[in-house]
């Protein structure tokens, strides 16, 4: 039996807002809009991980810390994003931090990644800079 994949165009966005994917992170992934806040960028990056959009992930990474390639973990399936805290990162800010928990399954086992991500503006757009240790 062939494995069925969810069509992101007909399901809620993986980022957890409840909006349809095309109206939420999909427009950022397609380059039709830029994230208005650091949290919006965080959510769009999580969604990109969830659907395997490495092009968007690299495009939304700061040029000083961007890797040359991304290699997603085989068999890893992202299942839920919880935003725990945001600091700055608003419409008028130039930096911001988003603390989140990203839930996933690896080899059928549940796991959680907790991270304090730093964001900054580059050429007027929010981009991911790096992760701060706990």
Rosetta blueprint (number, residue, H / E / L):
1 X L
2 X L
3 X L
4 X L
5 X L
6 X L
7 X L
8 X H
9 X H
10 X H
11 X L
12 X E
13 X L
14 X L
15 X L
16 X L
17 X L
18 X L
19 X L
20 X E
21 X H
22 X H
23 X H
24 X L
25 X H
26 X H
27 X H
28 X H
29 X H
30 X L
31 X L
32 X L
33 X L
34 X L
35 X L
36 X L
37 X L
38 X H
39 X H
40 X H
41 X H
42 X H
43 X H
44 X H
45 X H
46 X H
47 X H
48 X H
49 X H
50 X H
51 X H
52 X L
53 X L
54 X H
55 X H
56 X H
57 X H
58 X H
59 X H
60 X L
61 X E
62 X L
63 X L
64 X L
65 X L
66 X L
67 X L
68 X L
69 X L
70 X L
71 X L
72 X L
73 X L
74 X L
75 X L
76 X E
77 X E
78 X E
79 X E
80 X E
81 X E
82 X E
83 X E
84 X E
85 X E
86 X E
87 X E
88 X E
89 X L
90 X L
91 X L
92 X L
93 X L
94 X L
95 X E
96 X E
97 X E
98 X E
99 X E
100 X E
101 X E
102 X E
103 X E
104 X E
105 X E
106 X E
107 X L
108 X L
109 X E
110 X E
111 X E
112 X E
113 X E
114 X E
115 X E
116 X E
117 X E
118 X E
119 X E
120 X E
121 X E
122 X E
123 X L
124 X L
125 X E
126 X E
127 X E
128 X E
129 X E
130 X E
131 X E
132 X E
133 X L
134 X L
